[in-house]
């Protein structure tokens, strides 16, 4: 039976910059020098073929949204979509169809924010593994 690896805090972060660097190292470890992926690996055929977004798909997605959540700072809460779906879906559908046709994805939609939250019930919050990153997007990503 394997025993869990105990982590020892070697230094203490006192500034937000130090805390950010500490958590960054925990969440985004360096890329391995040598890949462990077999270069001759044969991947299975895709299970489905890409299909452009339909207005019906947008209606279903909006219906599943939690109403008072916003996806990123500066974005509207989901209740705006939910309460105005009949007006927004035809416009959003046109936007997504144009994105498919033009092959252009707006740069702002690629922007993400990563927020660090404490995992509940952890005994030691000085350990970076007691935290988890939550990625927030513009809502269209």
MDAnalysis code that builds the backbone (N, CA, C; Angstrom):
import MDAnalysis as mda
import numpy as np

u = mda.Universe.empty(423, n_residues=141, atom_resindex=np.repeat(np.arange(141), 3), trajectory=True)
u.add_TopologyAttr("name", ["N", "CA", "C"] * 141)
u.add_TopologyAttr("resid", np.arange(1, 142))
u.add_TopologyAttr("resname", ["UNK", "UNK", "UNK", "UNK", "UNK", "UNK", "UNK", "UNK", "UNK", "UNK", "UNK", "UNK", "UNK", "UNK", "UNK", "UNK", "UNK", "UNK", "UNK", "UNK", "UNK", "UNK", "UNK", "UNK", "UNK", "UNK", "UNK", "UNK", "UNK", "UNK", "UNK", "UNK", "UNK", "UNK", "UNK", "UNK", "UNK", "UNK", "UNK", "UNK", "UNK", "UNK", "UNK", "UNK", "UNK", "UNK", "UNK", "UNK", "UNK", "UNK", "UNK", "UNK", "UNK", "UNK", "UNK", "UNK", "UNK", "UNK", "UNK", "UNK", "UNK", "UNK", "UNK", "UNK", "UNK", "UNK", "UNK", "UNK", "UNK", "UNK", "UNK", "UNK", "UNK", "UNK", "UNK", "UNK", "UNK", "UNK", "UNK", "UNK", "UNK", "UNK", "UNK", "UNK", "UNK", "UNK", "UNK", "UNK", "UNK", "UNK", "UNK", "UNK", "UNK", "UNK", "UNK", "UNK", "UNK", "UNK", "UNK", "UNK", "UNK", "UNK", "UNK", "UNK", "UNK", "UNK", "UNK", "UNK", "UNK", "UNK", "UNK", "UNK", "UNK", "UNK", "UNK", "UNK", "UNK", "UNK", "UNK", "UNK", "UNK", "UNK", "UNK", "UNK", "UNK", "UNK", "UNK", "UNK", "UNK", "UNK", "UNK", "UNK", "UNK", "UNK", "UNK", "UNK", "UNK", "UNK", "UNK", "UNK", "UNK"])
u.atoms.positions = np.array([
    [0.835, -1.180, 0.000],
    [0.000, 0.000, 0.000],
    [0.881, 1.246, 0.000],
    [0.580, 2.184, -0.897],
    [1.364, 3.403, -0.972],
    [0.957, 4.356, 0.139],
    [1.920, 5.024, 0.683],
    [1.645, 6.045, 1.682],
    [1.610, 7.400, 0.997],
    [0.723, 8.278, 1.441],
    [0.673, 9.597, 0.796],
    [1.973, 10.363, 1.025],
    [2.338, 11.131, 0.034],
    [3.539, 11.945, 0.141],
    [3.205, 13.169, 0.974],
    [3.967, 13.374, 2.024],
    [3.751, 14.544, 2.863],
    [4.498, 15.719, 2.270],
    [3.831, 16.859, 2.259],
    [4.467, 18.068, 1.741],
    [4.965, 18.894, 2.909],
    [6.105, 19.451, 2.723],
    [6.657, 20.315, 3.749],
    [6.737, 21.719, 3.178],
    [6.186, 22.696, 3.913],
    [6.261, 24.077, 3.477],
    [7.668, 24.568, 3.768],
    [8.396, 24.905, 2.709],
    [9.785, 25.314, 2.850],
    [9.880, 26.822, 3.075],
    [8.952, 27.571, 2.511],
    [8.980, 29.007, 2.693],
    [7.571, 29.504, 2.919],
    [7.472, 30.668, 3.467],
    [6.174, 31.230, 3.784],
    [5.911, 32.401, 2.853],
    [4.749, 32.401, 2.237],
    [4.365, 33.501, 1.355],
    [3.718, 34.582, 2.204],
    [4.222, 35.798, 2.073],
    [3.668, 36.895, 2.864],
    [2.991, 37.950, 1.998],
    [3.391, 38.058, 0.736],
    [2.768, 39.036, -0.153],
    [1.863, 38.313, -1.146],
    [0.960, 39.061, -1.749],
    [0.086, 38.471, -2.763],
    [0.900, 37.940, -3.938],
    [1.964, 38.634, -4.293],
    [2.815, 38.173, -5.399],
    [3.428, 36.812, -5.060],
    [3.955, 36.664, -3.847],
    [4.544, 35.386, -3.432],
    [3.479, 34.288, -3.402],
    [2.307, 34.599, -2.895],
    [1.224, 33.609, -2.844],
    [0.830, 33.190, -4.254],
    [0.753, 34.160, -5.163],
    [0.414, 33.850, -6.550],
    [1.437, 32.940, -7.197],
    [2.716, 33.225, -6.973],
    [3.794, 32.387, -7.526],
    [3.735, 30.983, -6.945],
    [3.461, 30.885, -5.674],
    [3.361, 29.607, -4.966],
    [2.241, 28.758, -5.551],
    [1.059, 29.375, -5.698],
    [-0.086, 28.634, -6.231],
    [0.105, 28.313, -7.711],
    [0.721, 29.229, -8.454],
    [0.979, 28.969, -9.876],
    [1.830, 27.717, -10.044],
    [2.867, 27.588, -9.225],
    [3.734, 26.408, -9.304],
    [2.959, 25.132, -8.967],
    [1.999, 25.241, -8.041],
    [1.203, 24.076, -7.647],
    [0.237, 23.667, -8.757],
    [-0.435, 24.633, -9.362],
    [-1.469, 24.342, -10.359],
    [-0.921, 24.084, -11.749],
    [0.228, 24.663, -12.069],
    [0.792, 24.545, -13.409],
    [2.249, 24.079, -13.327],
    [2.455, 22.796, -13.021],
    [3.834, 22.295, -12.928],
    [4.516, 22.380, -14.291],
    [5.850, 22.403, -14.294],
    [6.569, 22.494, -15.564],
    [6.305, 21.277, -16.462],
    [6.364, 21.524, -17.744],
    [6.191, 20.457, -18.733],
    [7.338, 19.465, -18.586],
    [7.040, 18.160, -18.642],
    [8.134, 17.185, -18.522],
    [9.116, 17.321, -19.682],
    [10.374, 17.040, -19.406],
    [11.414, 17.147, -20.431],
    [11.186, 16.130, -21.548],
    [10.675, 14.960, -21.180],
    [10.434, 13.897, -22.157],
    [8.970, 13.497, -22.088],
    [8.335, 13.414, -23.233],
    [6.924, 13.036, -23.284],
    [6.754, 11.548, -22.968],
    [5.703, 11.231, -22.243],
    [5.400, 9.829, -21.943],
    [4.385, 9.260, -22.923],
    [3.968, 10.056, -23.896],
    [2.999, 9.609, -24.896],
    [3.717, 8.843, -25.989],
    [3.215, 7.674, -26.285],
    [3.792, 6.845, -27.342],
    [3.586, 7.556, -28.686],
    [4.665, 7.895, -29.407],
    [4.503, 8.618, -30.674],
    [3.772, 7.798, -31.735],
    [3.687, 6.494, -31.562],
    [3.002, 5.639, -32.530],
    [1.588, 5.259, -32.085],
    [1.110, 5.895, -31.028],
    [-0.227, 5.568, -30.523],
    [-1.287, 5.887, -31.574],
    [-2.205, 4.954, -31.770],
    [-3.300, 5.171, -32.704],
    [-4.548, 5.510, -31.909],
    [-5.032, 6.703, -32.127],
    [-6.209, 7.172, -31.410],
    [-7.470, 6.630, -32.063],
    [-8.527, 6.395, -31.280],
    [-9.777, 5.907, -31.872],
    [-10.427, 6.996, -32.724],
    [-11.301, 6.564, -33.608],
    [-12.040, 7.514, -34.435],
    [-12.896, 8.388, -33.528],
    [-13.107, 9.643, -33.904],
    [-13.973, 10.506, -33.094],
    [-15.372, 9.905, -32.959],
    [-15.995, 10.122, -31.808],
    [-17.332, 9.577, -31.543],
    [-18.414, 10.362, -32.266],
    [-18.131, 11.608, -32.607],
    [-19.123, 12.420, -33.298],
    [-18.420, 13.399, -34.224],
    [-19.170, 13.955, -35.132],
    [-18.667, 14.930, -36.084],
    [-19.154, 16.313, -35.646],
    [-18.289, 17.302, -35.771],
    [-18.677, 18.656, -35.400],
    [-19.864, 19.110, -36.226],
    [-20.810, 19.734, -35.546],
    [-21.961, 20.333, -36.222],
    [-22.104, 21.754, -35.710],
    [-22.403, 22.687, -36.587],
    [-22.579, 24.071, -36.148],
    [-23.688, 24.188, -35.092],
    [-23.551, 25.198, -34.242],
    [-24.540, 25.450, -33.190],
    [-25.864, 25.844, -33.826],
    [-26.927, 25.267, -33.312],
    [-28.266, 25.622, -33.787],
    [-28.954, 26.486, -32.736],
    [-29.984, 27.184, -33.155],
    [-30.758, 27.982, -32.198],
    [-31.386, 27.087, -31.142],
    [-31.799, 25.889, -31.517],
    [-32.381, 24.948, -30.550],
    [-31.359, 24.564, -29.480],
    [-30.111, 24.381, -29.901],
    [-29.039, 24.061, -28.967],
    [-28.825, 25.226, -28.000],
    [-28.853, 26.453, -28.506],
    [-28.704, 27.634, -27.652],
    [-29.838, 27.706, -26.629],
    [-31.062, 27.423, -27.056],
    [-32.209, 27.442, -26.138],
    [-31.995, 26.424, -25.020],
    [-31.540, 25.213, -25.379],
    [-31.294, 24.184, -24.362],
    [-30.184, 24.600, -23.390],
    [-29.119, 25.180, -23.922],
    [-28.004, 25.610, -23.067],
    [-28.434, 26.723, -22.118],
    [-29.170, 27.673, -22.617],
    [-29.641, 28.774, -21.772],
    [-30.578, 28.246, -20.692],
    [-31.422, 27.289, -21.031],
    [-32.359, 26.720, -20.054],
    [-31.611, 26.033, -18.906],
    [-30.423, 25.509, -19.155],
    [-29.650, 24.811, -18.123],
    [-28.851, 25.759, -17.228],
    [-28.745, 27.026, -17.610],
    [-27.929, 27.977, -16.846],
    [-28.526, 28.225, -15.463],
    [-27.639, 28.394, -14.477],
    [-28.081, 28.821, -13.147],
    [-28.319, 30.325, -13.250],
    [-29.490, 30.799, -12.833],
    [-29.908, 32.164, -13.171],
    [-29.052, 33.314, -12.640],
    [-28.499, 33.227, -11.462],
    [-27.827, 34.402, -10.897],
    [-26.311, 34.281, -10.878],
    [-25.782, 33.511, -11.803],
    [-24.334, 33.358, -11.936],
    [-23.854, 34.215, -13.098],
    [-22.695, 34.815, -12.934],
    [-22.012, 35.486, -14.037],
    [-20.734, 34.680, -14.265],
    [-20.301, 34.602, -15.491],
    [-19.174, 33.736, -15.792],
    [-17.823, 34.394, -15.598],
    [-17.762, 35.692, -15.673],
    [-16.498, 36.405, -15.512],
    [-16.837, 37.828, -15.113],
    [-15.953, 38.506, -14.400],
    [-16.242, 39.882, -14.021],
    [-16.468, 40.714, -15.281],
    [-17.461, 41.565, -15.224],
    [-17.794, 42.390, -16.381],
    [-18.780, 41.750, -17.330],
    [-19.227, 40.530, -17.054],
    [-20.223, 39.885, -17.913],
    [-21.581, 39.925, -17.223],
    [-22.615, 39.772, -18.003],
    [-23.968, 39.832, -17.445],
    [-24.307, 38.516, -16.757],
    [-25.158, 38.561, -15.733],
    [-25.565, 37.309, -15.098],
    [-26.439, 36.485, -16.039],
    [-26.474, 35.198, -15.793],
    [-27.215, 34.282, -16.659],
    [-28.703, 34.594, -16.730],
    [-29.271, 35.255, -15.706],
    [-30.704, 35.553, -15.741],
    [-31.053, 36.471, -16.919],
    [-30.092, 37.266, -17.394],
    [-30.342, 38.105, -18.570],
    [-30.611, 37.207, -19.775],
    [-29.807, 36.161, -19.929],
    [-30.032, 35.210, -21.031],
    [-31.344, 34.459, -20.825],
    [-31.560, 33.972, -19.599],
    [-32.739, 33.151, -19.322],
    [-34.035, 33.931, -19.532],
    [-34.064, 35.193, -19.098],
    [-35.288, 35.988, -19.190],
    [-35.488, 36.632, -20.553],
    [-34.483, 36.587, -21.401],
    [-34.579, 37.225, -22.714],
    [-34.182, 36.288, -23.849],
    [-34.285, 34.999, -23.608],
    [-33.833, 34.014, -24.601],
    [-34.525, 34.191, -25.949],
    [-35.816, 34.482, -25.929],
    [-36.547, 34.595, -27.201],
    [-36.028, 35.747, -28.057],
    [-35.480, 36.788, -27.420],
    [-34.902, 37.907, -28.175],
    [-33.427, 37.662, -28.522],
    [-32.711, 37.020, -27.610],
    [-31.267, 36.860, -27.786],
    [-30.868, 35.690, -28.678],
    [-31.609, 34.590, -28.611],
    [-31.201, 33.385, -29.358],
    [-31.059, 33.644, -30.852],
    [-32.003, 34.322, -31.517],
    [-31.796, 34.556, -32.956],
    [-30.532, 35.381, -33.244],
    [-30.217, 36.340, -32.364],
    [-29.022, 37.169, -32.561],
    [-27.758, 36.351, -32.276],
    [-27.774, 35.615, -31.162],
    [-26.618, 34.774, -30.831],
    [-26.402, 33.707, -31.893],
    [-27.492, 33.140, -32.388],
    [-27.388, 32.136, -33.458],
    [-26.669, 32.702, -34.667],
    [-27.023, 33.927, -35.048],
    [-26.351, 34.567, -36.193],
    [-24.864, 34.780, -35.918],
    [-24.539, 35.159, -34.687],
    [-23.133, 35.377, -34.332],
    [-22.359, 34.064, -34.442],
    [-22.907, 32.991, -33.869],
    [-22.208, 31.708, -33.913],
    [-22.114, 31.156, -35.335],
    [-23.126, 31.370, -36.132],
    [-23.071, 30.914, -37.522],
    [-21.982, 31.669, -38.283],
    [-21.862, 32.994, -38.017],
    [-20.816, 33.787, -38.674],
    [-19.435, 33.324, -38.227],
    [-19.288, 32.991, -36.933],
    [-18.003, 32.491, -36.433],
    [-17.613, 31.227, -37.171],
    [-18.577, 30.311, -37.348],
    [-18.291, 29.078, -38.085],
    [-17.919, 29.360, -39.530],
    [-18.700, 30.231, -40.173],
    [-18.494, 30.501, -41.596],
    [-17.167, 31.218, -41.847],
    [-16.838, 32.197, -40.986],
    [-15.633, 32.994, -41.182],
    [-14.386, 32.359, -40.563],
    [-14.606, 31.418, -39.656],
    [-13.479, 30.813, -38.962],
    [-12.771, 31.804, -38.050],
    [-13.511, 32.755, -37.524],
    [-12.937, 33.796, -36.661],
    [-13.537, 33.674, -35.271],
    [-12.665, 33.599, -34.265],
    [-13.102, 33.516, -32.872],
    [-12.643, 34.792, -32.179],
    [-13.570, 35.615, -31.669],
    [-13.186, 36.907, -31.078],
    [-12.144, 36.755, -29.963],
    [-11.092, 37.563, -30.018],
    [-10.015, 37.441, -29.027],
    [-10.496, 37.561, -27.582],
    [-11.451, 38.447, -27.308],
    [-11.901, 38.615, -25.921],
    [-12.545, 37.341, -25.387],
    [-13.108, 36.534, -26.246],
    [-13.744, 35.294, -25.798],
    [-12.705, 34.275, -25.354],
    [-11.443, 34.503, -25.717],
    [-10.367, 33.601, -25.301],
    [-9.837, 33.946, -23.915],
    [-10.173, 35.138, -23.438],
    [-9.665, 35.574, -22.135],
    [-10.330, 34.789, -21.017],
    [-9.522, 34.344, -20.098],
    [-10.010, 33.594, -18.945],
    [-9.462, 34.234, -17.676],
    [-10.187, 34.060, -16.585],
    [-9.705, 34.462, -15.269],
    [-9.654, 33.206, -14.424],
    [-8.577, 33.039, -13.680],
    [-8.462, 31.908, -12.773],
    [-8.536, 32.429, -11.352],
    [-9.514, 31.938, -10.609],
    [-9.712, 32.319, -9.218],
    [-9.305, 31.122, -8.366],
    [-8.629, 31.380, -7.270],
    [-8.182, 30.300, -6.389],
    [-9.117, 30.232, -5.186],
    [-9.704, 29.056, -4.962],
    [-10.594, 28.830, -3.823],
    [-9.994, 27.785, -2.899],
    [-10.272, 27.935, -1.611],
    [-9.843, 26.926, -0.644],
    [-10.748, 25.712, -0.760],
    [-10.168, 24.532, -0.716],
    [-10.965, 23.307, -0.666],
    [-11.539, 23.199, 0.744],
    [-12.831, 22.929, 0.872],
    [-13.420, 22.869, 2.212],
    [-12.856, 21.724, 3.045],
    [-12.715, 21.984, 4.339],
    [-12.318, 20.936, 5.279],
    [-10.849, 20.581, 5.308],
    [-10.011, 21.327, 4.605],
    [-8.577, 21.017, 4.630],
    [-7.981, 21.528, 5.940],
    [-7.106, 20.730, 6.578],
    [-6.575, 21.129, 7.878],
    [-5.508, 22.220, 7.820],
    [-4.852, 22.391, 6.655],
    [-3.738, 23.331, 6.594],
    [-3.805, 24.126, 5.295],
    [-4.248, 25.381, 5.384],
    [-4.379, 26.204, 4.183],
    [-3.061, 26.862, 3.772],
    [-1.972, 26.557, 4.488],
    [-0.670, 27.025, 4.022],
    [-0.109, 26.086, 2.967],
    [-0.754, 24.946, 2.774],
    [-0.349, 23.972, 1.762],
    [-1.052, 24.329, 0.451],
    [-0.305, 24.566, -0.636],
    [-0.946, 24.929, -1.904],
    [-1.957, 23.889, -2.394],
    [-1.777, 22.622, -2.042],
    [-2.714, 21.599, -2.520],
    [-4.061, 21.685, -1.800],
    [-4.189, 22.571, -0.825],
    [-5.459, 22.775, -0.132],
    [-6.328, 23.784, -0.885],
    [-5.887, 24.159, -2.065],
    [-6.616, 25.132, -2.880],
    [-6.916, 24.523, -4.248],
    [-7.868, 25.125, -4.950],
    [-8.173, 24.658, -6.306],
    [-8.422, 25.860, -7.208],
    [-8.007, 25.758, -8.457],
    [-8.263, 26.848, -9.394],
    [-9.641, 26.683, -10.042],
    [-10.347, 27.775, -10.188],
    [-11.625, 27.815, -10.904],
    [-11.433, 28.760, -12.077],
    [-11.687, 28.283, -13.280],
    [-11.478, 29.093, -14.468],
    [-12.808, 29.717, -14.889],
    [-12.811, 31.034, -15.066],
    [-13.985, 31.775, -15.486],
    [-13.740, 32.288, -16.897],
    [-14.730, 32.140, -17.756],
    [-14.600, 32.617, -19.133],
    [-15.636, 33.715, -19.373],
    [-15.598, 34.271, -20.556],
    [-16.524, 35.347, -20.887],
    [-17.951, 34.844, -21.078],
    [-18.150, 33.552, -21.028],
    [-19.485, 33.004, -21.229],
    [-19.724, 32.526, -22.641],
    [-18.835, 32.897, -23.548],
    [-18.977, 32.457, -24.941],
    [-17.864, 31.508, -25.330],
    [-16.952, 31.243, -24.391],
    [-15.801, 30.400, -24.711],
    [-16.151, 28.935, -24.599],
])
